[in-house]
Amino acid sequence: MQPAPTLRPTQAPWQWRPLLAFTALTALGCLVLAQWLDKPVALWLHYHAAGAVPFFEWITNTADAALQATFVGGRPTLFIGLGLAYVLGRWVLRQRWATVFLLVLLTHLSSVVSASMLQVAVHRPRPAVLFTPAAGVSFSFPSLHTATYWSLFWPLALAFPRWRGPLLLVPVLIALGRLVLGAHYPSDVWAAIWLVVAWAALWQWLLRLGGLGLRRLRG
């Protein structure tokens, strides 16, 4: 018989040294992309990936509709549900892994707010200006869609590593869709993913300092 799954305390999502290395790689990668590769990649996808547009439009619209459905009557039902799930699981049922609900909530709010602020501050036009010079002003860096969905699923992937692949399927498709649909440049998407990873690492570290460290399910 196989032993029953046990819950073991995690370290930070990534140890700080690898996270710093990822940060340096992101800074260098986004600089190279922004200077030399973003526009060529966007143009290539525009002319050669048109056949994939309907699929990624469907993925994005379906995900957006599902997320919008969580705002019942204009109320942030998703946030309330995550908070209640944390309180019930962590403090009523005494399941320490339930801290993941709080981690999702904190990571999501931080990522979405900071991504929105960066979009206004950077004020980078979207790839649409490459194809339609008269396109209206829009904000491209970083990708808010990518930050939104990665921040909902990345903390879950940290807590349940055995299910990391399926859990990250939706956010990966959303990120790819932003490129294929011409909504963002590669550096926009990469920066958004880094933003989520960094916020998740910071919040998990702070939760551990407060004695609320996340536990993940391991078989």
Secondary structure by P-SEA (a helix, b strand, c coil): ccccbbbbbbcccccaaaaaaaaaaaaaaaaaaacccaaaaaaaaacccccaaaaaaaaaaaaaaaaaaacccccaaaaaaaaaaaaaacccccccccaaaaaaaaaaaaaaaaaaaaaaaacccccccccccccccccccccaaaaaaaaacaaaaaaccccccccaaaaaaaaaaaaaaccccaaaaaaaaaaaaaaaaaaaaaaaaacbbbbbbcc
